[in-house]
Amino acid sequence: MAIIRVDAQPIGGVVRREIAIVSSLGEHLVGNYVLVRLHDDSGRTGLGEASVTSVWSGETQPGVIALVREFLAPLVIGADPFDIDWIMRRLDRAAHVNSFAKAAIESALLDLQGQILGVPLCKLLGGRDDAAGARERGIRLKFVIGKVAPAVAAERAATMVGRGWTTIKVKVGVDPRADLERLAAVRSAVGPGVLLTVDANGGYTVDQAVWAARRFEELDIALLEQPTRRGDHVAMAAVRRKVAIPIMADESVFTPLDAIEVLRHEAADVLSLYPGKHGGIRVTQNIARMAEAAGVVCTIGSNLEREVATAAMAHLTVATPNIQCERFPGDLIGPLYFEQPLPAEPLRYLADRLFVPDAPGLGVSLAPTP
């Protein structure tokens, strides 16, 4: 068996404006993605997806397409999809970083493997002791409220709680006093029984984060995500030492080395992981195991991926014991933000749960390319 063709094409999506995310990084109103297809000599097609946001990873849609077509595809064509370590090492030598592009190719390789063997991707990734139960009950998620006016934030949060969501994340990180007002409005709207978390996207200084967190405690905030700028592990550790709210690292954990440094500095209580940041599902699992050895739990994050990458992350979640979404709900909500689903059969959501596809590989089917 061999890969005979690699396709990379742009895909997009218009975000539903009434729930568009606004954060310290800006507005997310239009989604830009790259869909990767690997075709083998038996007529199968493996799918991968790169969520490209220059402010996040430095990757752009035209750049990823050019990289895949001109540099990475020649290294994949002719290869056996099961030679995945060898393939990914070749890609790493050919291109520095570009983690979302590499993750898309790895996803397509794993999708092919699952189709060839006739098993869902989560089985290839090792499964878990309660795999059947985890897949049956779905993955617990949180809904994200952007940096909007307090009344708007409160209305959106109350609406989603009314639809069965039990965890709400609120974007903060620009003006601590305005953030506090927004959070107070949300807490008043949803009541005491709903889990509330906040995400600063690295927007605070240490002093701002400490000032805000001590006041967030009065609103029973369960988690403060990425309070200070990415890469400054000393700053985030300083915040963690001074506040009672658990700290989660997101932007600060792209590579395994990043994870080592966050753990070494004791800068976070939780790590937010996902394959696009790390360059693939298997790297993500390695980071989760590393964190587990250090006694730090993980959850699954996202960059508002579409259905292909979201399905991949769902399989990863149920196959990785230290990704603990029951305790710290995940962010696999990208498909909910777009007006039109990508596949003919959308992923299955029920209230705040996402269910893992059962079909072989990723379990996602798209219309064939011309």
N, C-alpha and C positions, 0 to 999 in steps of 0.2 A: 504494500500500500504506500502511496506517495502523494504529496501535495503537488498539484499540477498548475494551479492558478491562484493568485492573490488579488482581491479587489479591495479598494478603499474608496468610499464615496461619501460626500457630505450629506448629512441629514440635519434637520432642524426641528423646530417646534415653537409655537407661540404659547407663552405662559399665560395662564388664566390671570388676568390683571388683578382680579379681586383678591387673589391670594399670593401674588408675586412677592418674593422675598426681597426685602431691603435691609442691608446690613452695613457695618462699618466699611465693607469692601465695595459698596455700591448697590445698584439695582440689578436684579436678574429677571429681565423681561423677555428675552429671546434665548432659546437654547441652541447652542452650536455643538454638533457632535460629528464623529466620523464612524461610519459603519465598516467593519472589516469582515470580509468573507474569505475563508480558505476552502478551496475545492479540491477534493481528492480524486484519484483515478477510478473510484467506484461510484461516482456521482453524488457523493455526500458533500454537504456544505457546513462548515463550522463558522459560528458567528462570534464576533467580538465588537466592542464599542468603546470609543474613546470620548470622554466628556472633556471638551477643550475650553479652558478659561484662562486667558493669558495672565490675569492678575493672581491666579491660584497656582498654576504649575508652570507658567511660561510658554505653554503650548497653544497653538492656534489651529484652526481648522485647515487652512491651506498648508500650513507647515507640517502637520501630521500626515496629511494626504501625500505630500511630496516625499516625506521621509519614508513612509511605508512603500510607496510605489517605486521609488528610485534606489533606496538603500537597503530596506529590510526584506522586501519581497524576494529579491534574488537569493537571499540567504535561507529562505524558507522553501522555495520551490524545489521539488525533488526530494525533500526530507520526509521521513516517516513521522507522522504526528505523535508517535509514542517516544520519539527521541527528544523530549521536550527540554531536558536539562541542557543538552548539547545545543539545541536551537536557541534557547534563551541566552546562553553564554555568548553565542555568536552575535546576537543582537546587542548585548551589553558592550561588546568590544567594538561594534560598528557605530554606535551612537551613544553619546553621553546623556544621562538623565532621560527626558522624554518618557516619563513613567506611564502616562495614560496610553500612549501609542503602544508601548510594549505590553501593557496589561491587556489591550484589545487583542493582540496576536496570541498571547497565552490563552485567553478565554476561548478563542476560536480553535486552538489546538485541543484544549480540554473538551470542548463541545464535540469535536470529531471523535476523540477517544470514547466519550460516553455513547455516541451513536454507534460506533463500531462494536462496542461491548454490550450494547443494549441496556445500559444502566444510567440512572440520573447522576449528574455531576457530583452531588453530595456523597454518593457511594465511592466514587473515585478518590474523593478527598479524605476518606477514612471513616465517614459516618460518625455516629456517637452512640453511647449506650441506650439512649432513649430516642433514637432517630425517628422511629415511627410516631412516637408521641409528639416530638418536636415539630414534625411536618404536619401532623394532624391539628395541633392547636395554633400553628402559625407563629410568626415572629412578631413580638411586641414592638410597636413603633411609637414615636412621638411626632406630633404635628408642630410645624415651625411657624411662628408669627414674626413678621418682619419688623423693622424699625419704623413703625408707623405711629400715628397719633394715638394717645391712650384710649380714647373712645372706640377707635377702629380696632385696635388690638383686643380690647375687651369683647367687642362684638364678635370678632372672628374666633376668639378662644371659646366663648360661650356656645357658638354655633357648632364647633367641632366636638366639644364635650357633649353636646346634645345628640351628636351622631355616634357616640360611643367611645370617643378618644379619652384615655385616662391620663395622658401625659402631654404637656404643652411645653415647647421650647420657645423662648422669647429672645429676639436679637437685641443686643445692647452694644456698648463699646465706643460711643462717641461722646455723649454728654451724660455723666453719671446721674445728675439730678433729673434729667428728662427720662433716663432709663428707669430710675426708681419710680417716677410717676407712672410710666407705662406698666411696670410690673405690678404696682399697687392696684391699678385699674383691672388688670387681668386677674389677679388673685381675688378681688372683690366679685368679679363676674363669674368665676368658676367655682368659688367656694373652697373649703379646706381639704376636701377629699381628693383633689386632683394634684398629681405630681407636676411641679413646675421646675424647669431648668432654664439657664440663661447661657447665651453664647456671645462673647465679646469679639470674636474673630481677631484677637490680638490688638484691639483698639485702645486698651487702657495702659497707662503707666502703672508702676507698682503702687504709688500712693493713691491713684484713682481707683484701682482694683480693690485695695484694702478698704478704702472709704465706702465704696459701693457694696462690697460683699458683707460688711458688718451690718449694713442696713437691709440688704437682701435677706439676711438671716431672720429678721423680724417677719418676713413674708413667707417663711418656710420654704426657701429655695433649696432644691435638692442637689444641684450640681452647677458649677461655674466652669464653662468651657472656654479654653484658650484666653485667659484674661489679658496676657501681655504678648508682645510681638513674637512672631515665630523665631525659633532659633536661640532666643535668650533664655536659656534654661535657669540661669541664676536668678533672673527676675521672677520667673514663674515659681521657683522654689521659695523665694522670699514671700510671695503672696501666700503660698500654701502654709508656710509656718505661722502666718499672722491671722488666718481666718479659719472659721470652723466648717465652712461649706467645702465639700470635696471638690478638687480641681481636676478637670479633664484636659489632656493635651490633644490637639488636633493638628493645626498647622505646624506644630513643632515636631511632628512625627511623620516624615516622609520616607526616610531610609532606615534600615536596621541600625546604622550608626546613630541616627537621631534618637531612636528608641533607647539604645544603650545609654546615651548621654542623659536623656530625661530620667531614666531609672537611676543612673549613678548620682544625679543631683537630687533625687527624691523630689522631683518637681511636680508630680501628678499622682492622683489616686486612681485615675482611670485613663486608658488610652483609647482614642477614637481611630479605628483602623478601616481602611478599604483599599481594594486592589489598585485603583487608579493612581493613588498616591504612591504606592509602594512598588509599582511595576509588575504586579501580578498577584494572583490568588495564593500561590504557594509561598511567596515572600511574606504575604500578610499572615499566613498561618505560622510561619517561622517567628515573626514578631510577636504574635499572640502567645506562642510557647515561651519565648524569652520573657515576656511580661509575667506569665504564669510562674516561671521559676523565681521571679523576684517578688511574687505575692501581689501583683498588680492586675486588676481585672481590665477587660476590654469591652468595647461595644462596637457596633458597625456604624460608620458614618456614611456620607455620600457627597457627591457634587451635583445633585439633582440629575442623576443618570436616567436614561430612558430604559425601556423594558429589557433590552439585551443585557446590559451591565447590571441592572437591578436583579435580574434572575440569577446572574452569576454570583452576586453578593449574597443573595438569599441562600443558595446552595452552600456557600462558604460558611455562613452563619450557623446553619444547623449541623455542620460537620466539624465545628471548632469549639470545643468545650469552654475555652476561656473567653469567647465572645458571648457575654451574658446579658442578653437583651431583656430577659424577665426582670433583672435587677436594674439595668440601665438601658431603657428602650432605645432602639436604633433609629436611623434616619432614612430608611429605604422608601422614600415617599416621592421620588422624582416623577414617576408616571402619573401621579395624581395632579401634577401641576400643569399638564399640557392638555390642550383642547381636544386633540385627536390621538388615540393610541397608535403605537407603531406596528405591533403585530395584529393579525386578524383576530386572534383570541387574546384579549388583555390579561395581564396578570391578575390573580384573584386577591382582592382586598375585602376584608369584612371588618368594619369599624377600625380599630387600631391594630389590625393583624394583617400580615402578608403571608400568603401560603406558597410554599415552594412547588414549582411545577414538577409533575411526576414523570413526564416523558424522558426518554434517553437524552443524555447530554444536558444542555441548558433547559431544554423543554420549551423553547421559543421558536416559532415558525414565522418567517417573513416571506413575502412574495419574492420569487427568483429575480435576479438581475437579467436584463435583456441579453 
